[in-house]
Amino acid sequence: MQTTEQKYADLLLNYCLQLKEGESLFVSTTYEGQPLLKEVYKQAVEKGALVEVHIDFPGRQEIFMKYAAEKALDFPPVFTAKAMSDFDNYLVIKAPYNLRETSGLDPERLQRRQKAMREINENYFKRTASGEMKRSLCEYPTQASAQNAGMSLDDFSKFVFEACRLNEDDPTESWLEVRREQQKIVDFLNSKETIQYKGPNIDVTFNTKGRIWINSDGTANMPSGEVFTAPVEDKVDGYVKFSYPAIYMGEEVENVELWIEKGEIVKWDATRGKSFLDRIFEIPGTRRFGEVAVGTNYRIQKMTKNILFDEKIGGTIHMAIGQSYLQNGGKNQSTVHWDMITDMTKDSFIKADGEVIYKNGKFII
């Protein structure tokens, strides 16, 4: 019988990345991710892949951001730059030590570092959008993530593995069924232009003409379960209050409210963390939206303060300020991509070209 790590590695390499003999694979994780990393490495080299590994250690980001000289702060990491420009596959195994490592750091130094990473990030977005580089992002349970989610490590592990469908006899076939069901939704949405999200916390209308809705079926993120696109940049209007805490770079902002006119966020507020929100909205590109989406993973019903899971919660929508995904046809550019989530399970609906297609947390098409 396969171990959970063996099933996980098999799913990541063969379903998510569809790794082939002779392809290059760059794996990034921490020492906490070793159990899964070892199995991924073993299965990948057995397939004849060319594997390189980057393993992070506790406190590295904090040390660098506090003590790096100015020249180092402006110098892009060579290893990562090479991977983003040349490798065929990129796998990120999130296995954090400390989810608040970057909170409280000097925002000017953080912005400066983001500027140094701009070319690397642009390469990443271009190559993943074109399919030149396949990528997958997953989570390996750690004590830090479990505590952040308000769970024991054992309970969080069960949550992660259930969300990834690793408890199924054939996880790949289970995700293929998700793909088939969600494809019906994106095919329908791709025939529409004007979308409205309406509920107690939201009344936003946006246009998707010329944009592509994508079926997030677990290949790029594991787990997944969402459909998403990039709105036309100057055709988003309305108001939204995000009912879930918005978390970015280790900072948590509660009850974010946004007022939008002709695609631009013209006013904002929050009950906690507004000063951080103010700083983010000073960064170019953050006052427009790069993504609009609907979460469809009903195996995820509890917020974990981990966006990999939270944005997929069945019965929610999320909107991301900042960078668009090029594969959707989006044009907004920013060093920031920040997903914010609100509940749609009560007195809520989604309309497409005036037709109600979603009601109280479920598609009805």
N, C-alpha and C positions, 0 to 999 in steps of 0.2 A: 504493500500500500504506500502511495506517495505521501510524503510529508507536506504540510501546508506550504513551506518554502519551495519545495519542488513544483507543486501545482502553480504557485505564484510566478516562479521563474518561467515555467513553460508558457503560461498565459501572456506574460510580458514579451517574451521573445518571439513566440509563434503567432499569437493573435494580434497583439498591439503593434509590434515592430515588424513582424513578418521577416525576421532576420534571415539572410541568405549566406551561404558559404562564400567566403572571400570579402564580405562587406566589413567595413570598419564600424566599431561600436565604442562610444565614449560613455562611461558610466560615472556619475557623480553621486556621492553619498557621504555618510559619516561613519565613524567606527561603530556607532550604535546599529547601523544597518548591515553589519557583517553577515549575519545568518542568511539573509536574502542575497546579499552581494556574492557570497561564495557560490551559491547555487546558480545564480545568473552567470557568473564567470565560467563555471564548470560546463553548463549547458551550451553557452555561447562558443567556447573554444572547441567543444566537441562537434559543433556544427561547422567548424572551420572559419569562424569569424575572427577578425583582428581586433582584440579588445585592449583598451586603455582605461585606467581607473584613476579617479581623483577622490581622495578620502579627506574629508574635513575633520578638524579637531576642535575641542571645546574652546570657546573664547576667541577664535581666530578673527572673526569679523570685528568684534569689539576692540581687540588689540590694534588691528590695522587702522580702523577709523579714528581711534584716539591718538595713536602715536606715529602713524606714517608721515614721512616728510612730504613736502608739497610735490616734489618730483614723482614720488611713488604714488601719491594720490591721483595724479594725472596720467599715470602709466597703465595702459590696459593689460590685463593678465595674458601672458603669451600662450600658455597652455590652453586656456579657454578660447582665445581668439583662433588658434589653430583648429580646435575641435569644431567651432561654429562655422568655419570657412571650408573645411575639408572632409569631415567625417560623414559617413553615410547614415549613422544612427546615433541618437542621443537619448540616454535613459537617466532620469533623475529619480533616485530613491530617497525620498525625504525621510530622515530619521533624526530629528532635532534633539540637541542637548538642552537648549534654552531658547524658548520662543520669544523672549523679551530682550535678546542680546543687543539688538540695534535700537531699542527704545531709549530715549533720553540723550542720544548722540547729537553732536552739533549739526543742525540741518544744512548749514552752508557747506560743510565738508561732505555730507551725504549727497547733496546736489552736485558737488564737484566730481565726486566719484561716479555718479550716474552719467555725467557728461563724458567722462573718460570711457565709460562702457557703451556709449551710444553706437559706435560702429559695429561692435560685437552684437549688440541687440538687433540692429538693423539687418545684419547678416542672418541672424537666427530667424527673424520674422520672414525675410525673403525666401530663405532656403526651405523652411517648413511649409510656407504657403505654396511654393512651386512643387513640393514633393521631393525636392532634391535631397533633403535630409528628413528622415523619419524620426519622430521624437515621442517619448512617453514619459509621463510624470506619475509616480505612485507614492504610496506611504507605507513605511514599515513602522509598526507600533513601538513607541518609546515611552518612558515614564513621563517625560516632559509633555508630550502630546496628550497622554492620558489625563494628567493633572489639569491641563488647559481645558480639556473637554469635560472635566468634572466626573471622571470615571476612574475606576481601578485599571491597572495595566491589563489585567485579564479581561475585563469587560470591554475595554477599548479595542483590544486585539480581536475579540469576537465581533465587535462592531465593524472594524475595518475589513475583516475577512468575509463577513456577510455582505457588506456593501459591494465588495469585489466579486461576489458570487463564487468564492472559492469553496464554499460548502456544498456546491452542486457536484453531481457525479461528473459532469462535463461542463466546466466553466465557459469554455469557448462556445459551445452550442447555445448556452444560456445568453451570452452576449450577442450572438448572431440573431437570436430572437428579438433582443432589444433593438438591434439594427433594423430588422424588418419592420417592427412596429413604428419606430420613430421616422423611418423613411416615408411612410404614408403622410406623416405630419409635415415634414419639410417639403415634400412634393406639393402639398396643398398650399403651404405658406409661400412657396416660390412662385405661385400663380397670382399672388395678391400684392398690393402696393401700400395701402394705408392700414396701420395697426393701432389699436387703442387698448391700453391697459387701464382698467377702471376698478376701483375698490375703495374701502374705507381709508386707505393710506395713499391712494394714487389715482391720478387722472392724467395720463400722458398719452399723447398721440404722436406717432412718428411715421416716416415714409421709408419704404425699402425698395423703391424702384431702382432697378439695375444692381441690386445687392443680392447676395446668395445666402439663404438659410442653410446651415450645415447640421448634419446629424452627428452629434457627439456620442458615439457608440462604444466608448471605452478604448479606442485605439490610441488617441493622443493623451488621454487622462485615464488612469485606472484608480478608483472607479469613475464612471461617468454617468450619463443620463441627463441630457439636456439638448435643446435645439437652440441655435443662436445665430445672430447675424450682426451686421454693422448698419446702423441707421444712416440715411443721408444726413450729412453733417449739419446742414442748416434747416432741417425739417423735423425738428423735435420740439414739442411744445407741451407745457402743462406743469404739474406739481407732483412731487412724490415725497413721502416720508418713509424712510427705510426702517421697518419694524425690527430687523435684526441688527445687532451691533456691527459696525463696519470696521474691519481690522486691516491695517496696512503697516508694514515695517515695524511690527511689534507694538503699534499704537492702536488703542481701541476707542472708537468714537460712537456715541450712542444717539439714537433718534436723529439721524441726519435728515435734514429737510432741504430740498432743492426746488428752486423756481426756474423754469426754462422758457426762453423765448427765442424762436427761430434758431434752435439748436444750441444756443449759448446759455450756460448757467449764470443767471444775472443776480441771484441772491441765494444765500445758504445759511443754515443754522444747525445747531446741535445742542443737546442738553449736557453733553460731556465731551471734551476734546475739540472744541471749536477752534482753539488756537492752532492745533495741528492741521485741521481742515483749512484754515486760512493760509497756512504755509504751503499746503499742497496746491491750492488754487492759484498760487503765484507761479507755478511751474508751467511752461508753455504746453498748450494742448489739453490741459486738464479741465477746462471749462466746457468741453464738448465730449460727446459720448463715443466710445469706440466699440461698444457692444450692447446689445439687448438680447435677453434670453429667457427661456422658460425651463425650470428644473423639473425633471420627470422621474427621478429615482425614488420610488416610494419605499424602498428599503432604508432610506435615510430620512428620519423624521425628527431627529434631535440635533440641535446646533452643537457643534464641537469647537467652534472658533477656529476652524481650519477650512479655508476656502475651497480646498480640493473636494471636500464633502459638502459643505454648507450650500454652495451655489447649485448643487444638484438636488437639494431637498424637494421631493415631490410636493407640488402645491405652492411653489414660490416662483417669483420672477426675479431676475437680477439685471442691473444695468451697470456698465463699467465706464467710469470716466477715463479719458486718456486714449492711449494707443489702440488703434483698430487692428484686427486681424486681416492681413492682406487677402487671405483666401475668401473672405466674405465680400471683397471689393471695397472695403473701407479705406478712407484716405486720411483720417486723423492721425497725427503723429505726436508722440509724447514719450518721455522716459517713464511715465506712470501708466499702469493699467490696474485700476482698483475697482473690484466688483463689490456692489452693494445690493442687499437682498431685502425683499419685502414679501409678506405672506399674502396669498391669494385664495385662501380656503373658505373665506366667509364673505358673503354679499359681494362677490367679485366676478368679473368676466373679462374676456378678451374678445375684441371684434376684429375681423379682417374684412376690409372694404364694406363695413357696415353690418356684417353678419356675425352673430355670436358663435364663436367656435370653441370656447373654453368657459367653464363655469365652476366656480367654487373649487378650484384646484385641479380640475380634470379637463382634458380635451374632449369635446363631444362631436368630433368630425369622424 
